[in-house]
Amino acid sequence: MKRLGLVLAGVLALGGCASASADTPIDVADQVTRAIYSDDLNGTVAHFDNALREQVKTEDVDRLSQVMHDLGSYRKLTALYADNLDRRYDYQATFDRGTMLVQLRFDPDGRVAAYRVSPTQQR
């Protein structure tokens, strides 16, 4: 889990600008989080920049998906912090039995350059 969190931290980042497909940062964060929850590697990396995409492995998504499933059904993302200048965003992912912190950074082209997710609370 630690390795996966670090790898995904390097790969995904919440951005302050729209992604290449003109989605808002929270839309992109939700799409990536849902893809991880669904254990969907292609969906996970769809908004990543090339450098981050190359770092993400199937087994990383598998492990993180299991951690998310341990918290129950994925419900929603709530915005916690936005720095549009640096294109960094923090969200709280809410599950049935807990929450996770989701942090993203976007590159100047609107691709996810960093993504980090970590458990914050379990009920």
C-alpha positions as CSV (number, residue, x, y, z in Angstrom):
1,M,0.0,0.0,0.0
2,K,2.8,2.4,0.9
3,R,4.5,1.8,-2.5
4,L,1.2,2.2,-4.3
5,G,0.4,5.5,-2.6
6,L,3.9,6.8,-3.4
7,V,3.7,5.7,-7.0
8,L,0.2,7.2,-7.5
9,A,1.3,10.3,-5.6
10,G,4.0,10.8,-8.2
11,V,1.6,10.0,-11.0
12,L,-1.5,11.9,-10.1
13,A,-1.9,15.4,-9.0
14,L,-4.9,17.7,-8.7
15,G,-4.7,20.6,-11.0
16,G,-6.0,24.1,-11.0
17,C,-6.9,24.1,-14.6
18,A,-9.1,22.1,-16.8
19,S,-7.9,18.8,-18.1
20,A,-7.2,18.2,-21.7
21,S,-10.8,17.1,-22.2
22,A,-12.1,20.4,-20.5
23,D,-13.3,18.6,-17.4
24,T,-13.1,20.5,-14.1
25,P,-10.4,19.4,-11.6
26,I,-13.1,17.7,-9.4
27,D,-14.5,15.9,-12.5
28,V,-11.1,14.5,-13.3
29,A,-10.4,13.6,-9.7
30,D,-13.7,11.8,-9.5
31,Q,-13.1,10.0,-12.8
32,V,-9.7,8.8,-11.7
33,T,-11.0,7.8,-8.2
34,R,-13.9,5.9,-9.7
35,A,-11.5,4.1,-12.1
36,I,-9.2,3.0,-9.3
37,Y,-12.2,1.9,-7.3
38,S,-13.3,-0.2,-10.3
39,D,-9.8,-1.6,-10.7
40,D,-9.6,-0.1,-14.2
41,L,-6.0,0.7,-15.2
42,N,-6.9,2.3,-18.5
43,G,-9.5,4.6,-16.9
44,T,-7.1,5.4,-14.1
45,V,-4.4,6.7,-16.4
46,A,-6.7,8.3,-19.0
47,H,-6.0,11.8,-17.7
48,F,-2.4,11.3,-16.7
49,D,0.6,12.9,-18.3
50,N,3.0,10.5,-20.0
51,A,5.5,10.5,-17.1
52,L,2.9,9.5,-14.6
53,R,1.2,7.0,-16.9
54,E,4.5,5.1,-17.2
55,Q,4.8,4.8,-13.4
56,V,1.4,3.2,-12.7
57,K,1.3,-0.6,-12.6
58,T,-1.7,-2.9,-12.7
59,E,-0.8,-4.3,-9.3
60,D,-0.7,-0.8,-7.8
61,V,-4.3,-0.1,-9.0
62,D,-5.4,-3.6,-7.8
63,R,-4.0,-2.9,-4.2
64,L,-5.5,0.6,-4.0
65,S,-8.8,-0.6,-5.3
66,Q,-8.9,-3.2,-2.5
67,V,-8.1,-0.6,0.1
68,M,-11.0,1.5,-1.2
69,H,-13.4,-1.5,-1.3
70,D,-12.5,-2.2,2.4
71,L,-14.0,1.3,3.1
72,G,-17.3,0.3,1.4
73,S,-19.1,1.8,-1.5
74,Y,-17.6,5.0,-3.1
75,R,-20.0,7.9,-2.6
76,K,-18.6,11.3,-3.6
77,L,-15.7,13.8,-3.6
78,T,-15.8,17.0,-1.6
79,A,-13.5,19.9,-2.3
80,L,-11.1,20.7,0.5
81,Y,-8.4,22.9,-1.0
82,A,-7.7,24.6,-4.4
83,D,-4.7,26.4,-5.6
84,N,-5.4,27.4,-9.1
85,L,-2.1,29.1,-9.6
86,D,-0.1,25.9,-8.8
87,R,-2.9,23.7,-10.2
88,R,-3.1,21.7,-7.0
89,Y,-6.3,20.3,-5.5
90,D,-7.3,18.3,-2.4
91,Y,-10.6,16.4,-2.0
92,Q,-12.2,14.1,0.5
93,A,-13.4,10.9,-1.0
94,T,-16.3,9.5,1.0
95,F,-17.1,5.8,1.3
96,D,-19.6,4.0,3.5
97,R,-17.1,3.3,6.2
98,G,-14.5,6.0,5.9
99,T,-12.8,8.7,3.9
100,M,-9.6,9.1,2.0
101,L,-7.7,12.2,1.1
102,V,-7.2,12.6,-2.7
103,Q,-4.6,15.1,-3.9
104,L,-3.9,16.1,-7.5
105,R,-1.6,18.4,-9.4
106,F,-2.1,19.2,-13.1
107,D,0.6,20.1,-15.6
108,P,0.3,23.2,-17.7
109,D,-1.5,21.2,-20.5
110,G,-4.2,20.1,-18.1
111,R,-3.0,16.5,-17.7
112,V,-2.7,14.9,-14.2
113,A,1.0,15.1,-13.2
114,A,0.5,13.8,-9.7
115,Y,-2.1,11.9,-7.8
116,R,-2.0,10.9,-4.1
117,V,-4.6,9.1,-2.1
118,S,-4.4,8.1,1.6
119,P,-6.9,6.9,4.2
120,T,-8.0,9.6,6.6
121,Q,-10.8,8.1,8.6
122,Q,-12.5,4.8,9.1
123,R,-15.9,4.4,10.7
